[in-house]
Amino acid sequence: MKKLFLFVFYLTLTTTVVIAQEFFSEPSSAVNNKKPIFEWNRLFFGGNLGLQFGDYTIIDLSPLVGYRITDRFSSGVQINYNFIHISSLNISTTIYGASVFSNYYIGKSFFIRGEYEWLSLESKYFSPSIYQTSKRFSINNILVGGGIRQKLGERSYVNLMILWNLNESALSPYSNPIIRMSFEL
């Protein structure tokens, strides 16, 4: 599994470098019309907000920041926080972590996504008792899939994604397929 992670990481890194080189390379006739390396209007913010109340209370706050490297390729980072409370079992726990993602847009509405996610979970609720050597443990997920992007305004979008965890195990807090909805501004 470690070899798979290294392969996906290497593939993401090399793809980003190649696309960035293509985007930032200058034709010889455009020397006087240099584009800045960083453009503030290519920066975007957004994230997930999920609320569920009742016997199962779940609060999901996952802000993100990203950069549109080209018109078809974007990349960014996201912070993940989930609070879970199950009233009937008197259980409350938190899951937190971070992820790095890249999207490649096919046309204006469809995209493919690759994401590396690190999560920290409480041992007493998510791992078998023989592995409970500390209060928390971490898992690494490699998520791949695609989605649809719907424009809401001039620079705002809603994304609907279906992702698969290539590292899915009994310790994972969710199972395949993973369905997400996020917003971008």
C-alpha positions in Angstrom: 0.0 0.0 0.0 2.9 2.3 0.7 4.2 1.8 -2.9 0.7 2.7 -4.2 0.7 5.9 -2.1 4.2 6.8 -3.4 3.2 6.2 -7.0 0.0 8.4 -6.7 2.0 11.1 -4.9 4.7 11.0 -7.6 2.1 11.0 -10.4 0.3 14.1 -8.9 3.6 15.9 -8.4 4.9 15.3 -11.9 1.6 16.2 -13.5 1.5 19.5 -11.5 5.0 20.4 -12.6 4.4 19.6 -16.3 1.1 21.6 -16.4 2.7 24.4 -14.4 5.6 24.6 -16.8 3.2 24.7 -19.7 1.2 27.4 -18.1 4.1 29.6 -17.0 6.4 29.2 -20.1 6.6 32.3 -22.3 6.8 32.4 -26.0 9.8 34.4 -27.2 7.5 37.2 -28.7 5.8 37.7 -25.3 8.9 38.8 -23.3 7.6 42.3 -22.9 4.1 41.1 -21.9 5.1 39.1 -18.8 2.3 37.5 -16.8 2.7 37.5 -13.1 3.5 34.1 -11.6 0.8 34.5 -8.9 -2.5 36.0 -9.8 -4.9 36.8 -6.9 -8.0 36.2 -9.1 -7.0 32.5 -9.5 -7.2 31.9 -5.7 -10.4 30.3 -4.5 -12.0 29.5 -1.1 -14.7 27.2 -0.1 -15.3 23.9 1.6 -17.9 21.6 3.1 -20.5 22.4 5.7 -22.6 19.5 6.9 -25.2 19.5 9.7 -27.3 16.6 10.9 -29.3 16.6 14.2 -31.2 14.0 16.0 -30.1 10.7 17.6 -27.1 10.9 15.2 -25.7 14.4 15.4 -22.9 15.2 12.9 -21.3 18.6 12.3 -18.8 18.8 9.4 -16.7 21.9 9.0 -14.1 21.6 6.2 -12.8 24.9 4.8 -10.5 24.8 1.8 -8.2 27.2 -0.2 -7.0 26.5 -3.7 -5.4 27.9 -6.8 -6.5 27.6 -10.4 -3.1 26.8 -12.0 -4.7 26.8 -15.5 -8.2 27.1 -16.7 -8.5 23.3 -16.5 -6.3 22.4 -13.5 -6.6 23.5 -9.8 -5.0 22.3 -6.6 -5.4 23.1 -2.9 -5.5 22.2 0.7 -8.4 21.5 3.1 -8.8 21.2 6.8 -11.3 18.7 8.1 -13.2 18.7 11.4 -16.2 16.4 12.3 -18.1 16.2 15.6 -20.2 13.1 16.0 -22.7 12.4 18.8 -24.9 9.3 19.1 -27.5 10.0 21.8 -28.8 6.4 22.2 -25.2 5.2 23.0 -24.0 8.3 24.8 -21.0 8.6 22.5 -19.3 11.8 21.4 -16.1 12.0 19.3 -14.2 14.2 17.0 -12.4 13.5 13.8 -9.9 16.0 12.4 -7.3 16.1 9.7 -6.2 17.7 6.5 -6.0 16.9 2.8 -4.3 18.0 -0.4 -6.3 17.8 -3.6 -6.1 18.4 -7.4 -8.9 18.7 -9.9 -8.7 18.5 -13.7 -11.7 19.9 -15.5 -13.1 18.2 -18.6 -15.2 20.9 -20.2 -16.9 23.4 -18.0 -19.0 21.0 -15.9 -17.1 17.8 -15.3 -13.8 17.1 -13.4 -11.7 14.3 -12.1 -10.2 14.5 -8.7 -7.2 13.1 -6.8 -6.8 13.6 -3.0 -4.5 12.6 -0.2 -6.2 12.8 3.2 -4.8 12.4 6.7 -7.3 11.9 9.6 -6.9 11.6 13.3 -9.6 9.4 15.1 -10.3 8.4 18.7 -9.0 4.9 19.4 -11.9 3.8 21.7 -14.5 4.3 19.0 -12.7 3.4 15.7 -10.0 0.8 16.3 -10.1 -2.7 17.8 -9.2 -2.9 21.4 -5.9 -4.7 20.8 -4.6 -1.5 18.9 -5.5 0.9 21.6 -2.1 2.0 22.7 -2.9 5.7 22.6 -6.0 7.9 22.7 -5.9 8.7 19.0 -4.5 7.2 15.9 -4.2 8.4 12.3 -5.1 7.0 9.0 -4.1 8.0 5.4 -6.6 7.9 2.6 -6.0 8.2 -1.1 -9.3 9.3 -2.8 -9.9 9.3 -6.5 -13.0 10.0 -8.5 -14.9 12.7 -10.3 -17.7 15.1 -10.2 -19.9 17.8 -11.6 -19.4 21.5 -11.1 -22.4 23.9 -11.4 -21.9 27.6 -11.7 -23.8 29.7 -9.2 -22.4 33.2 -9.9 -19.5 34.8 -11.7 -16.9 33.1 -9.5 -18.9 30.7 -7.3 -19.6 27.0 -7.8 -21.2 24.0 -6.2 -19.4 20.7 -6.7 -21.0 17.2 -6.4 -18.4 14.4 -6.2 -18.2 10.7 -6.0 -14.9 9.4 -4.7 -13.4 6.0 -3.9 -10.9 5.5 -1.0 -8.1 3.3 -2.4 -7.0 2.6 1.2 -10.4 1.6 2.6 -10.1 -0.6 5.7 -12.1 -1.6 8.7 -10.6 1.5 10.5 -11.9 4.0 7.9 -14.7 6.3 9.2 -16.6 6.0 5.9 -17.1 3.4 3.2 -17.0 3.5 -0.6 -18.3 5.3 -2.5 -17.9 8.6 -0.8 -20.4 11.3 -1.9 -19.5 14.9 -1.2 -20.9 18.3 -1.9 -18.7 21.4 -1.6 -18.8 25.1 -2.5 -16.2 27.4 -4.1 -16.0 31.2 -4.2 
